[in-house]
Amino acid sequence: AAPGPRSYTTLRDEAVKLFNSLQQLELERDPVPLMQGVLQTCLDLPPLVDEIYCQLVKQTTEPPAPGGPGDLHYWQLLTCMSCTFLPSPTVLRFLRFHLDRHSRSPTSEMAKYACFIREALGKTKGRECVPSLEEILVLMRRQEMVCTVHCPGAPACSVAISSHTTAEESPSVAFVSPQVARELVSRLGLSQSPNLFALYEQSRRREQPVGRATLLADVLTRFE
């Protein structure tokens, strides 16, 4: 289940707890729940976002075992952070310098994460929810999520989305006409239709249209 409401102590104490979580991350065989917990704390306590970014920059600078499991987990958490929160301008400049330094060896795995993170930071605007467990898993592999859109009178369609895809940009919505949207509308035989098409989220209790600026990744987290 997605993280529920939490009780917190002082920012200083929570910063120490997060640091301990990062240390534990090096040894975790399944780091996803721990990563989601760190992200949830940052969402609930925004002043700690810069703190975590700085700690992750430190942990990914000259690690004792470059490219090892611990180093990899830090880069993966940094990837999730970049798709969820923007740091303050000062920390962002420092972070970009750190990423540029690691991008100089384009064939290395860490360089690929650095390039992915730098691109994500240019798109991230803030999230309502932390990434779902599924989203964290795909971000760890620098991939997109595949979600299922159920269309009235037609089979369900699988579409790929990123952490930054809004309902307006979604392949399942024809408010705009990107290539993938045109393809899906064509698949449904609606190419000549003058209508607009909206995306809805449906649960047991309610059905409501998804706002055009809503991040679809947040919708998926709510379902998780």
PyMOL commands that place a pseudoatom at each C-alpha (Angstrom):
pseudoatom trace, name=CA, resn=ALA, resi=1, chain=A, elem=C, hetatm=0, pos=[0.000, 0.000, 0.000]
pseudoatom trace, name=CA, resn=ALA, resi=2, chain=A, elem=C, hetatm=0, pos=[1.077, 3.586, -0.543]
pseudoatom trace, name=CA, resn=PRO, resi=3, chain=A, elem=C, hetatm=0, pos=[2.575, 5.303, 2.483]
pseudoatom trace, name=CA, resn=GLY, resi=4, chain=A, elem=C, hetatm=0, pos=[-0.057, 6.699, 4.842]
pseudoatom trace, name=CA, resn=PRO, resi=5, chain=A, elem=C, hetatm=0, pos=[0.055, 9.670, 7.214]
pseudoatom trace, name=CA, resn=ARG, resi=6, chain=A, elem=C, hetatm=0, pos=[3.125, 9.755, 9.427]
pseudoatom trace, name=CA, resn=SER, resi=7, chain=A, elem=C, hetatm=0, pos=[4.121, 11.490, 12.625]
pseudoatom trace, name=CA, resn=TYR, resi=8, chain=A, elem=C, hetatm=0, pos=[7.418, 13.352, 12.642]
pseudoatom trace, name=CA, resn=THR, resi=9, chain=A, elem=C, hetatm=0, pos=[9.767, 14.825, 15.210]
pseudoatom trace, name=CA, resn=THR, resi=10, chain=A, elem=C, hetatm=0, pos=[12.096, 17.794, 14.606]
pseudoatom trace, name=CA, resn=LEU, resi=11, chain=A, elem=C, hetatm=0, pos=[13.680, 18.450, 11.203]
pseudoatom trace, name=CA, resn=ARG, resi=12, chain=A, elem=C, hetatm=0, pos=[17.085, 17.763, 12.704]
pseudoatom trace, name=CA, resn=ASP, resi=13, chain=A, elem=C, hetatm=0, pos=[15.997, 14.360, 14.025]
pseudoatom trace, name=CA, resn=GLU, resi=14, chain=A, elem=C, hetatm=0, pos=[14.313, 13.483, 10.735]
pseudoatom trace, name=CA, resn=ALA, resi=15, chain=A, elem=C, hetatm=0, pos=[17.453, 14.491, 8.819]
pseudoatom trace, name=CA, resn=VAL, resi=16, chain=A, elem=C, hetatm=0, pos=[19.459, 12.084, 10.994]
pseudoatom trace, name=CA, resn=LYS, resi=17, chain=A, elem=C, hetatm=0, pos=[16.920, 9.322, 10.364]
pseudoatom trace, name=CA, resn=LEU, resi=18, chain=A, elem=C, hetatm=0, pos=[17.162, 9.922, 6.615]
pseudoatom trace, name=CA, resn=PHE, resi=19, chain=A, elem=C, hetatm=0, pos=[20.941, 9.761, 6.782]
pseudoatom trace, name=CA, resn=ASN, resi=20, chain=A, elem=C, hetatm=0, pos=[20.660, 6.404, 8.566]
pseudoatom trace, name=CA, resn=SER, resi=21, chain=A, elem=C, hetatm=0, pos=[18.239, 5.234, 5.878]
pseudoatom trace, name=CA, resn=LEU, resi=22, chain=A, elem=C, hetatm=0, pos=[20.764, 6.156, 3.193]
pseudoatom trace, name=CA, resn=GLN, resi=23, chain=A, elem=C, hetatm=0, pos=[23.437, 4.167, 4.999]
pseudoatom trace, name=CA, resn=GLN, resi=24, chain=A, elem=C, hetatm=0, pos=[21.075, 1.204, 5.172]
pseudoatom trace, name=CA, resn=LEU, resi=25, chain=A, elem=C, hetatm=0, pos=[20.341, 1.591, 1.453]
pseudoatom trace, name=CA, resn=GLU, resi=26, chain=A, elem=C, hetatm=0, pos=[23.816, 0.292, 0.619]
pseudoatom trace, name=CA, resn=LEU, resi=27, chain=A, elem=C, hetatm=0, pos=[22.988, -3.118, 2.084]
pseudoatom trace, name=CA, resn=GLU, resi=28, chain=A, elem=C, hetatm=0, pos=[19.344, -3.524, 1.033]
pseudoatom trace, name=CA, resn=ARG, resi=29, chain=A, elem=C, hetatm=0, pos=[18.621, -6.381, -1.353]
pseudoatom trace, name=CA, resn=ASP, resi=30, chain=A, elem=C, hetatm=0, pos=[15.235, -4.785, -2.103]
pseudoatom trace, name=CA, resn=PRO, resi=31, chain=A, elem=C, hetatm=0, pos=[15.784, -1.006, -1.826]
pseudoatom trace, name=CA, resn=VAL, resi=32, chain=A, elem=C, hetatm=0, pos=[12.410, 0.034, -3.285]
pseudoatom trace, name=CA, resn=PRO, resi=33, chain=A, elem=C, hetatm=0, pos=[10.363, 0.340, -0.025]
pseudoatom trace, name=CA, resn=LEU, resi=34, chain=A, elem=C, hetatm=0, pos=[13.214, 2.214, 1.656]
pseudoatom trace, name=CA, resn=MET, resi=35, chain=A, elem=C, hetatm=0, pos=[13.487, 4.579, -1.296]
pseudoatom trace, name=CA, resn=GLN, resi=36, chain=A, elem=C, hetatm=0, pos=[9.760, 5.225, -1.206]
pseudoatom trace, name=CA, resn=GLY, resi=37, chain=A, elem=C, hetatm=0, pos=[9.982, 5.955, 2.511]
pseudoatom trace, name=CA, resn=VAL, resi=38, chain=A, elem=C, hetatm=0, pos=[12.733, 8.543, 1.932]
pseudoatom trace, name=CA, resn=LEU, resi=39, chain=A, elem=C, hetatm=0, pos=[10.683, 10.161, -0.836]
pseudoatom trace, name=CA, resn=GLN, resi=40, chain=A, elem=C, hetatm=0, pos=[7.577, 10.248, 1.377]
pseudoatom trace, name=CA, resn=THR, resi=41, chain=A, elem=C, hetatm=0, pos=[9.478, 12.003, 4.167]
pseudoatom trace, name=CA, resn=CYS, resi=42, chain=A, elem=C, hetatm=0, pos=[10.741, 14.601, 1.689]
pseudoatom trace, name=CA, resn=LEU, resi=43, chain=A, elem=C, hetatm=0, pos=[7.202, 15.139, 0.386]
pseudoatom trace, name=CA, resn=ASP, resi=44, chain=A, elem=C, hetatm=0, pos=[5.864, 15.613, 3.913]
pseudoatom trace, name=CA, resn=LEU, resi=45, chain=A, elem=C, hetatm=0, pos=[8.822, 17.741, 5.050]
pseudoatom trace, name=CA, resn=PRO, resi=46, chain=A, elem=C, hetatm=0, pos=[9.953, 19.875, 2.058]
pseudoatom trace, name=CA, resn=PRO, resi=47, chain=A, elem=C, hetatm=0, pos=[12.870, 21.518, 3.921]
pseudoatom trace, name=CA, resn=LEU, resi=48, chain=A, elem=C, hetatm=0, pos=[14.604, 18.115, 3.848]
pseudoatom trace, name=CA, resn=VAL, resi=49, chain=A, elem=C, hetatm=0, pos=[14.647, 17.913, 0.037]
pseudoatom trace, name=CA, resn=ASP, resi=50, chain=A, elem=C, hetatm=0, pos=[17.874, 19.923, -0.224]
pseudoatom trace, name=CA, resn=GLU, resi=51, chain=A, elem=C, hetatm=0, pos=[19.375, 17.879, 2.610]
pseudoatom trace, name=CA, resn=ILE, resi=52, chain=A, elem=C, hetatm=0, pos=[18.787, 14.586, 0.776]
pseudoatom trace, name=CA, resn=TYR, resi=53, chain=A, elem=C, hetatm=0, pos=[20.098, 15.961, -2.503]
pseudoatom trace, name=CA, resn=CYS, resi=54, chain=A, elem=C, hetatm=0, pos=[23.293, 17.091, -0.769]
pseudoatom trace, name=CA, resn=GLN, resi=55, chain=A, elem=C, hetatm=0, pos=[23.687, 13.738, 0.982]
pseudoatom trace, name=CA, resn=LEU, resi=56, chain=A, elem=C, hetatm=0, pos=[23.219, 11.852, -2.287]
pseudoatom trace, name=CA, resn=VAL, resi=57, chain=A, elem=C, hetatm=0, pos=[25.743, 14.051, -4.067]
pseudoatom trace, name=CA, resn=LYS, resi=58, chain=A, elem=C, hetatm=0, pos=[28.201, 13.305, -1.274]
pseudoatom trace, name=CA, resn=GLN, resi=59, chain=A, elem=C, hetatm=0, pos=[27.532, 9.554, -1.403]
pseudoatom trace, name=CA, resn=THR, resi=60, chain=A, elem=C, hetatm=0, pos=[28.000, 9.437, -5.198]
pseudoatom trace, name=CA, resn=THR, resi=61, chain=A, elem=C, hetatm=0, pos=[31.268, 11.407, -5.106]
pseudoatom trace, name=CA, resn=GLU, resi=62, chain=A, elem=C, hetatm=0, pos=[34.293, 9.085, -5.100]
pseudoatom trace, name=CA, resn=PRO, resi=63, chain=A, elem=C, hetatm=0, pos=[32.437, 6.100, -3.570]
pseudoatom trace, name=CA, resn=PRO, resi=64, chain=A, elem=C, hetatm=0, pos=[34.579, 3.292, -2.100]
pseudoatom trace, name=CA, resn=ALA, resi=65, chain=A, elem=C, hetatm=0, pos=[33.195, 0.829, -4.671]
pseudoatom trace, name=CA, resn=PRO, resi=66, chain=A, elem=C, hetatm=0, pos=[32.296, 2.740, -7.861]
pseudoatom trace, name=CA, resn=GLY, resi=67, chain=A, elem=C, hetatm=0, pos=[29.550, 0.948, -9.746]
pseudoatom trace, name=CA, resn=GLY, resi=68, chain=A, elem=C, hetatm=0, pos=[28.904, -1.441, -6.860]
pseudoatom trace, name=CA, resn=PRO, resi=69, chain=A, elem=C, hetatm=0, pos=[25.425, -2.194, -5.448]
pseudoatom trace, name=CA, resn=GLY, resi=70, chain=A, elem=C, hetatm=0, pos=[25.609, 0.598, -2.869]
pseudoatom trace, name=CA, resn=ASP, resi=71, chain=A, elem=C, hetatm=0, pos=[26.741, 3.192, -5.414]
pseudoatom trace, name=CA, resn=LEU, resi=72, chain=A, elem=C, hetatm=0, pos=[24.050, 2.011, -7.821]
pseudoatom trace, name=CA, resn=HIS, resi=73, chain=A, elem=C, hetatm=0, pos=[21.309, 2.347, -5.181]
pseudoatom trace, name=CA, resn=TYR, resi=74, chain=A, elem=C, hetatm=0, pos=[22.359, 5.933, -4.458]
pseudoatom trace, name=CA, resn=TRP, resi=75, chain=A, elem=C, hetatm=0, pos=[22.173, 6.846, -8.128]
pseudoatom trace, name=CA, resn=GLN, resi=76, chain=A, elem=C, hetatm=0, pos=[18.791, 5.146, -8.402]
pseudoatom trace, name=CA, resn=LEU, resi=77, chain=A, elem=C, hetatm=0, pos=[17.425, 7.112, -5.451]
pseudoatom trace, name=CA, resn=LEU, resi=78, chain=A, elem=C, hetatm=0, pos=[18.871, 10.290, -6.951]
pseudoatom trace, name=CA, resn=THR, resi=79, chain=A, elem=C, hetatm=0, pos=[16.990, 9.400, -10.141]
pseudoatom trace, name=CA, resn=CYS, resi=80, chain=A, elem=C, hetatm=0, pos=[13.717, 9.059, -8.192]
pseudoatom trace, name=CA, resn=MET, resi=81, chain=A, elem=C, hetatm=0, pos=[14.373, 12.348, -6.378]
pseudoatom trace, name=CA, resn=SER, resi=82, chain=A, elem=C, hetatm=0, pos=[14.947, 14.143, -9.685]
pseudoatom trace, name=CA, resn=CYS, resi=83, chain=A, elem=C, hetatm=0, pos=[11.557, 12.976, -10.981]
pseudoatom trace, name=CA, resn=THR, resi=84, chain=A, elem=C, hetatm=0, pos=[9.770, 14.060, -7.803]
pseudoatom trace, name=CA, resn=PHE, resi=85, chain=A, elem=C, hetatm=0, pos=[11.344, 17.217, -6.356]
pseudoatom trace, name=CA, resn=LEU, resi=86, chain=A, elem=C, hetatm=0, pos=[13.304, 20.236, -7.514]
pseudoatom trace, name=CA, resn=PRO, resi=87, chain=A, elem=C, hetatm=0, pos=[16.016, 21.409, -5.117]
pseudoatom trace, name=CA, resn=SER, resi=88, chain=A, elem=C, hetatm=0, pos=[16.591, 25.069, -4.325]
pseudoatom trace, name=CA, resn=PRO, resi=89, chain=A, elem=C, hetatm=0, pos=[18.423, 27.079, -7.036]
pseudoatom trace, name=CA, resn=THR, resi=90, chain=A, elem=C, hetatm=0, pos=[21.726, 26.945, -5.137]
pseudoatom trace, name=CA, resn=VAL, resi=91, chain=A, elem=C, hetatm=0, pos=[21.601, 23.173, -4.647]
pseudoatom trace, name=CA, resn=LEU, resi=92, chain=A, elem=C, hetatm=0, pos=[20.375, 22.722, -8.231]
pseudoatom trace, name=CA, resn=ARG, resi=93, chain=A, elem=C, hetatm=0, pos=[23.476, 24.482, -9.596]
pseudoatom trace, name=CA, resn=PHE, resi=94, chain=A, elem=C, hetatm=0, pos=[25.696, 22.311, -7.402]
pseudoatom trace, name=CA, resn=LEU, resi=95, chain=A, elem=C, hetatm=0, pos=[23.825, 19.185, -8.474]
pseudoatom trace, name=CA, resn=ARG, resi=96, chain=A, elem=C, hetatm=0, pos=[24.134, 20.001, -12.177]
pseudoatom trace, name=CA, resn=PHE, resi=97, chain=A, elem=C, hetatm=0, pos=[27.879, 20.475, -11.774]
pseudoatom trace, name=CA, resn=HIS, resi=98, chain=A, elem=C, hetatm=0, pos=[28.037, 17.058, -10.091]
pseudoatom trace, name=CA, resn=LEU, resi=99, chain=A, elem=C, hetatm=0, pos=[26.030, 15.462, -12.918]
pseudoatom trace, name=CA, resn=ASP, resi=100, chain=A, elem=C, hetatm=0, pos=[28.137, 17.106, -15.627]
pseudoatom trace, name=CA, resn=ARG, resi=101, chain=A, elem=C, hetatm=0, pos=[31.281, 15.749, -13.996]
pseudoatom trace, name=CA, resn=HIS, resi=102, chain=A, elem=C, hetatm=0, pos=[29.893, 12.205, -14.113]
pseudoatom trace, name=CA, resn=SER, resi=103, chain=A, elem=C, hetatm=0, pos=[28.646, 12.558, -17.702]
pseudoatom trace, name=CA, resn=ARG, resi=104, chain=A, elem=C, hetatm=0, pos=[32.150, 12.709, -19.153]
pseudoatom trace, name=CA, resn=SER, resi=105, chain=A, elem=C, hetatm=0, pos=[32.344, 8.925, -19.582]
pseudoatom trace, name=CA, resn=PRO, resi=106, chain=A, elem=C, hetatm=0, pos=[29.203, 8.321, -21.665]
pseudoatom trace, name=CA, resn=THR, resi=107, chain=A, elem=C, hetatm=0, pos=[29.642, 4.545, -21.695]
pseudoatom trace, name=CA, resn=SER, resi=108, chain=A, elem=C, hetatm=0, pos=[29.562, 4.126, -17.901]
pseudoatom trace, name=CA, resn=GLU, resi=109, chain=A, elem=C, hetatm=0, pos=[26.373, 3.194, -16.094]
pseudoatom trace, name=CA, resn=MET, resi=110, chain=A, elem=C, hetatm=0, pos=[26.708, 6.153, -13.717]
pseudoatom trace, name=CA, resn=ALA, resi=111, chain=A, elem=C, hetatm=0, pos=[27.038, 8.533, -16.672]
pseudoatom trace, name=CA, resn=LYS, resi=112, chain=A, elem=C, hetatm=0, pos=[23.765, 7.190, -18.060]
pseudoatom trace, name=CA, resn=TYR, resi=113, chain=A, elem=C, hetatm=0, pos=[22.056, 7.910, -14.737]
pseudoatom trace, name=CA, resn=ALA, resi=114, chain=A, elem=C, hetatm=0, pos=[23.619, 11.379, -14.646]
pseudoatom trace, name=CA, resn=CYS, resi=115, chain=A, elem=C, hetatm=0, pos=[22.270, 12.192, -18.132]
pseudoatom trace, name=CA, resn=PHE, resi=116, chain=A, elem=C, hetatm=0, pos=[18.817, 10.816, -17.236]
pseudoatom trace, name=CA, resn=ILE, resi=117, chain=A, elem=C, hetatm=0, pos=[18.708, 12.866, -14.018]
pseudoatom trace, name=CA, resn=ARG, resi=118, chain=A, elem=C, hetatm=0, pos=[19.807, 16.070, -15.728]
pseudoatom trace, name=CA, resn=GLU, resi=119, chain=A, elem=C, hetatm=0, pos=[17.053, 15.687, -18.315]
pseudoatom trace, name=CA, resn=ALA, resi=120, chain=A, elem=C, hetatm=0, pos=[14.460, 14.888, -15.636]
pseudoatom trace, name=CA, resn=LEU, resi=121, chain=A, elem=C, hetatm=0, pos=[15.340, 18.007, -13.635]
pseudoatom trace, name=CA, resn=GLY, resi=122, chain=A, elem=C, hetatm=0, pos=[14.378, 20.091, -16.660]
pseudoatom trace, name=CA, resn=LYS, resi=123, chain=A, elem=C, hetatm=0, pos=[10.854, 18.607, -16.606]
pseudoatom trace, name=CA, resn=THR, resi=124, chain=A, elem=C, hetatm=0, pos=[10.059, 18.135, -12.902]
pseudoatom trace, name=CA, resn=LYS, resi=125, chain=A, elem=C, hetatm=0, pos=[7.571, 20.597, -11.412]
pseudoatom trace, name=CA, resn=GLY, resi=126, chain=A, elem=C, hetatm=0, pos=[6.600, 18.845, -8.184]
pseudoatom trace, name=CA, resn=ARG, resi=127, chain=A, elem=C, hetatm=0, pos=[4.362, 15.930, -7.322]
pseudoatom trace, name=CA, resn=GLU, resi=128, chain=A, elem=C, hetatm=0, pos=[1.178, 15.391, -5.342]
pseudoatom trace, name=CA, resn=CYS, resi=129, chain=A, elem=C, hetatm=0, pos=[2.275, 11.866, -4.471]
pseudoatom trace, name=CA, resn=VAL, resi=130, chain=A, elem=C, hetatm=0, pos=[5.601, 10.081, -4.221]
pseudoatom trace, name=CA, resn=PRO, resi=131, chain=A, elem=C, hetatm=0, pos=[6.324, 7.579, -6.996]
pseudoatom trace, name=CA, resn=SER, resi=132, chain=A, elem=C, hetatm=0, pos=[4.533, 4.271, -6.698]
pseudoatom trace, name=CA, resn=LEU, resi=133, chain=A, elem=C, hetatm=0, pos=[6.510, 1.088, -6.133]
pseudoatom trace, name=CA, resn=GLU, resi=134, chain=A, elem=C, hetatm=0, pos=[6.086, 0.265, -9.813]
pseudoatom trace, name=CA, resn=GLU, resi=135, chain=A, elem=C, hetatm=0, pos=[7.304, 3.701, -10.870]
pseudoatom trace, name=CA, resn=ILE, resi=136, chain=A, elem=C, hetatm=0, pos=[10.379, 3.423, -8.655]
pseudoatom trace, name=CA, resn=LEU, resi=137, chain=A, elem=C, hetatm=0, pos=[11.194, 0.066, -10.231]
pseudoatom trace, name=CA, resn=VAL, resi=138, chain=A, elem=C, hetatm=0, pos=[11.086, 1.473, -13.765]
pseudoatom trace, name=CA, resn=LEU, resi=139, chain=A, elem=C, hetatm=0, pos=[13.008, 4.613, -12.762]
pseudoatom trace, name=CA, resn=MET, resi=140, chain=A, elem=C, hetatm=0, pos=[15.737, 2.407, -11.333]
pseudoatom trace, name=CA, resn=ARG, resi=141, chain=A, elem=C, hetatm=0, pos=[16.108, 1.048, -14.874]
pseudoatom trace, name=CA, resn=ARG, resi=142, chain=A, elem=C, hetatm=0, pos=[15.659, 4.494, -16.495]
pseudoatom trace, name=CA, resn=GLN, resi=143, chain=A, elem=C, hetatm=0, pos=[12.579, 3.265, -18.317]
pseudoatom trace, name=CA, resn=GLU, resi=144, chain=A, elem=C, hetatm=0, pos=[8.992, 4.381, -18.831]
pseudoatom trace, name=CA, resn=MET, resi=145, chain=A, elem=C, hetatm=0, pos=[5.924, 2.893, -17.186]
pseudoatom trace, name=CA, resn=VAL, resi=146, chain=A, elem=C, hetatm=0, pos=[3.273, 1.048, -19.137]
pseudoatom trace, name=CA, resn=CYS, resi=147, chain=A, elem=C, hetatm=0, pos=[-0.275, 1.779, -18.029]
pseudoatom trace, name=CA, resn=THR, resi=148, chain=A, elem=C, hetatm=0, pos=[-3.572, 0.397, -19.280]
pseudoatom trace, name=CA, resn=VAL, resi=149, chain=A, elem=C, hetatm=0, pos=[-6.258, 2.706, -20.636]
pseudoatom trace, name=CA, resn=HIS, resi=150, chain=A, elem=C, hetatm=0, pos=[-9.767, 1.254, -20.903]
pseudoatom trace, name=CA, resn=CYS, resi=151, chain=A, elem=C, hetatm=0, pos=[-11.693, 2.720, -23.826]
pseudoatom trace, name=CA, resn=PRO, resi=152, chain=A, elem=C, hetatm=0, pos=[-15.521, 2.522, -24.093]
pseudoatom trace, name=CA, resn=GLY, resi=153, chain=A, elem=C, hetatm=0, pos=[-16.542, 0.009, -26.703]
pseudoatom trace, name=CA, resn=ALA, resi=154, chain=A, elem=C, hetatm=0, pos=[-12.961, -0.922, -27.470]
pseudoatom trace, name=CA, resn=PRO, resi=155, chain=A, elem=C, hetatm=0, pos=[-10.258, -3.166, -26.033]
pseudoatom trace, name=CA, resn=ALA, resi=156, chain=A, elem=C, hetatm=0, pos=[-7.928, -1.777, -23.391]
pseudoatom trace, name=CA, resn=CYS, resi=157, chain=A, elem=C, hetatm=0, pos=[-4.823, -0.100, -24.738]
pseudoatom trace, name=CA, resn=SER, resi=158, chain=A, elem=C, hetatm=0, pos=[-1.355, -0.159, -23.189]
pseudoatom trace, name=CA, resn=VAL, resi=159, chain=A, elem=C, hetatm=0, pos=[0.479, 3.162, -23.332]
pseudoatom trace, name=CA, resn=ALA, resi=160, chain=A, elem=C, hetatm=0, pos=[3.917, 4.202, -22.128]
pseudoatom trace, name=CA, resn=ILE, resi=161, chain=A, elem=C, hetatm=0, pos=[4.212, 7.231, -19.850]
pseudoatom trace, name=CA, resn=SER, resi=162, chain=A, elem=C, hetatm=0, pos=[7.020, 8.914, -17.955]
pseudoatom trace, name=CA, resn=SER, resi=163, chain=A, elem=C, hetatm=0, pos=[7.027, 10.529, -14.513]
pseudoatom trace, name=CA, resn=HIS, resi=164, chain=A, elem=C, hetatm=0, pos=[6.322, 13.840, -16.261]
pseudoatom trace, name=CA, resn=THR, resi=165, chain=A, elem=C, hetatm=0, pos=[3.438, 12.867, -18.549]
pseudoatom trace, name=CA, resn=THR, resi=166, chain=A, elem=C, hetatm=0, pos=[0.295, 14.925, -17.894]
pseudoatom trace, name=CA, resn=ALA, resi=167, chain=A, elem=C, hetatm=0, pos=[-3.219, 14.011, -18.935]
pseudoatom trace, name=CA, resn=GLU, resi=168, chain=A, elem=C, hetatm=0, pos=[-2.985, 16.646, -21.645]
pseudoatom trace, name=CA, resn=GLU, resi=169, chain=A, elem=C, hetatm=0, pos=[0.120, 14.982, -23.065]
pseudoatom trace, name=CA, resn=SER, resi=170, chain=A, elem=C, hetatm=0, pos=[-1.163, 11.450, -22.625]
pseudoatom trace, name=CA, resn=PRO, resi=171, chain=A, elem=C, hetatm=0, pos=[-1.546, 9.202, -25.655]
pseudoatom trace, name=CA, resn=SER, resi=172, chain=A, elem=C, hetatm=0, pos=[-5.091, 8.488, -24.429]
pseudoatom trace, name=CA, resn=VAL, resi=173, chain=A, elem=C, hetatm=0, pos=[-6.315, 12.075, -24.564]
pseudoatom trace, name=CA, resn=ALA, resi=174, chain=A, elem=C, hetatm=0, pos=[-6.987, 14.128, -27.678]
pseudoatom trace, name=CA, resn=PHE, resi=175, chain=A, elem=C, hetatm=0, pos=[-6.889, 17.600, -26.142]
pseudoatom trace, name=CA, resn=VAL, resi=176, chain=A, elem=C, hetatm=0, pos=[-3.681, 17.925, -28.128]
pseudoatom trace, name=CA, resn=SER, resi=177, chain=A, elem=C, hetatm=0, pos=[-2.458, 15.877, -31.029]
pseudoatom trace, name=CA, resn=PRO, resi=178, chain=A, elem=C, hetatm=0, pos=[1.004, 14.405, -30.459]
pseudoatom trace, name=CA, resn=GLN, resi=179, chain=A, elem=C, hetatm=0, pos=[1.923, 11.495, -32.655]
pseudoatom trace, name=CA, resn=VAL, resi=180, chain=A, elem=C, hetatm=0, pos=[1.008, 8.832, -30.086]
pseudoatom trace, name=CA, resn=ALA, resi=181, chain=A, elem=C, hetatm=0, pos=[-2.394, 10.418, -29.441]
pseudoatom trace, name=CA, resn=ARG, resi=182, chain=A, elem=C, hetatm=0, pos=[-3.170, 10.427, -33.149]
pseudoatom trace, name=CA, resn=GLU, resi=183, chain=A, elem=C, hetatm=0, pos=[-2.126, 6.797, -33.331]
pseudoatom trace, name=CA, resn=LEU, resi=184, chain=A, elem=C, hetatm=0, pos=[-4.460, 5.772, -30.491]
pseudoatom trace, name=CA, resn=VAL, resi=185, chain=A, elem=C, hetatm=0, pos=[-7.379, 7.785, -31.893]
pseudoatom trace, name=CA, resn=SER, resi=186, chain=A, elem=C, hetatm=0, pos=[-6.741, 6.135, -35.241]
pseudoatom trace, name=CA, resn=ARG, resi=187, chain=A, elem=C, hetatm=0, pos=[-6.684, 2.707, -33.565]
pseudoatom trace, name=CA, resn=LEU, resi=188, chain=A, elem=C, hetatm=0, pos=[-10.132, 3.423, -32.138]
pseudoatom trace, name=CA, resn=GLY, resi=189, chain=A, elem=C, hetatm=0, pos=[-11.459, 4.518, -35.531]
pseudoatom trace, name=CA, resn=LEU, resi=190, chain=A, elem=C, hetatm=0, pos=[-12.039, 8.094, -34.349]
pseudoatom trace, name=CA, resn=SER, resi=191, chain=A, elem=C, hetatm=0, pos=[-9.704, 9.951, -36.695]
pseudoatom trace, name=CA, resn=GLN, resi=192, chain=A, elem=C, hetatm=0, pos=[-12.547, 11.898, -38.287]
pseudoatom trace, name=CA, resn=SER, resi=193, chain=A, elem=C, hetatm=0, pos=[-14.419, 12.575, -35.049]
pseudoatom trace, name=CA, resn=PRO, resi=194, chain=A, elem=C, hetatm=0, pos=[-14.833, 16.288, -34.146]
pseudoatom trace, name=CA, resn=ASN, resi=195, chain=A, elem=C, hetatm=0, pos=[-15.114, 15.376, -30.449]
pseudoatom trace, name=CA, resn=LEU, resi=196, chain=A, elem=C, hetatm=0, pos=[-12.608, 15.886, -27.677]
pseudoatom trace, name=CA, resn=PHE, resi=197, chain=A, elem=C, hetatm=0, pos=[-11.657, 12.932, -25.493]
pseudoatom trace, name=CA, resn=ALA, resi=198, chain=A, elem=C, hetatm=0, pos=[-10.953, 13.031, -21.775]
pseudoatom trace, name=CA, resn=LEU, resi=199, chain=A, elem=C, hetatm=0, pos=[-9.198, 10.623, -19.468]
pseudoatom trace, name=CA, resn=TYR, resi=200, chain=A, elem=C, hetatm=0, pos=[-11.098, 9.439, -16.372]
pseudoatom trace, name=CA, resn=GLU, resi=201, chain=A, elem=C, hetatm=0, pos=[-9.915, 7.736, -13.224]
pseudoatom trace, name=CA, resn=GLN, resi=202, chain=A, elem=C, hetatm=0, pos=[-12.377, 5.345, -11.619]
pseudoatom trace, name=CA, resn=SER, resi=203, chain=A, elem=C, hetatm=0, pos=[-12.344, 3.762, -8.183]
pseudoatom trace, name=CA, resn=ARG, resi=204, chain=A, elem=C, hetatm=0, pos=[-14.967, 1.951, -6.170]
pseudoatom trace, name=CA, resn=ARG, resi=205, chain=A, elem=C, hetatm=0, pos=[-16.226, 5.211, -4.690]
pseudoatom trace, name=CA, resn=ARG, resi=206, chain=A, elem=C, hetatm=0, pos=[-15.974, 7.717, -7.502]
pseudoatom trace, name=CA, resn=GLU, resi=207, chain=A, elem=C, hetatm=0, pos=[-15.335, 8.437, -11.127]
pseudoatom trace, name=CA, resn=GLN, resi=208, chain=A, elem=C, hetatm=0, pos=[-13.835, 11.753, -12.160]
pseudoatom trace, name=CA, resn=PRO, resi=209, chain=A, elem=C, hetatm=0, pos=[-12.055, 13.317, -15.117]
pseudoatom trace, name=CA, resn=VAL, resi=210, chain=A, elem=C, hetatm=0, pos=[-8.316, 13.694, -14.796]
pseudoatom trace, name=CA, resn=GLY, resi=211, chain=A, elem=C, hetatm=0, pos=[-7.273, 17.354, -14.954]
pseudoatom trace, name=CA, resn=ARG, resi=212, chain=A, elem=C, hetatm=0, pos=[-5.271, 18.310, -18.012]
pseudoatom trace, name=CA, resn=ALA, resi=213, chain=A, elem=C, hetatm=0, pos=[-2.236, 19.275, -15.911]
pseudoatom trace, name=CA, resn=THR, resi=214, chain=A, elem=C, hetatm=0, pos=[-2.460, 16.208, -13.646]
pseudoatom trace, name=CA, resn=LEU, resi=215, chain=A, elem=C, hetatm=0, pos=[0.555, 13.918, -13.690]
pseudoatom trace, name=CA, resn=LEU, resi=216, chain=A, elem=C, hetatm=0, pos=[-0.597, 10.432, -14.609]
pseudoatom trace, name=CA, resn=ALA, resi=217, chain=A, elem=C, hetatm=0, pos=[2.083, 8.958, -12.364]
pseudoatom trace, name=CA, resn=ASP, resi=218, chain=A, elem=C, hetatm=0, pos=[0.311, 10.558, -9.380]
pseudoatom trace, name=CA, resn=VAL, resi=219, chain=A, elem=C, hetatm=0, pos=[-2.958, 8.928, -10.455]
pseudoatom trace, name=CA, resn=LEU, resi=220, chain=A, elem=C, hetatm=0, pos=[-1.261, 5.533, -10.559]
pseudoatom trace, name=CA, resn=THR, resi=221, chain=A, elem=C, hetatm=0, pos=[0.207, 6.082, -7.088]
pseudoatom trace, name=CA, resn=ARG, resi=222, chain=A, elem=C, hetatm=0, pos=[-3.246, 6.825, -5.695]
pseudoatom trace, name=CA, resn=PHE, resi=223, chain=A, elem=C, hetatm=0, pos=[-4.462, 3.517, -7.117]
pseudoatom trace, name=CA, resn=GLU, resi=224, chain=A, elem=C, hetatm=0, pos=[-1.522, 1.690, -5.554]
for i in range(1, 224): cmd.bond("trace and resi %d" % i, "trace and resi %d" % (i + 1))
show_as sticks, trace
zoom trace
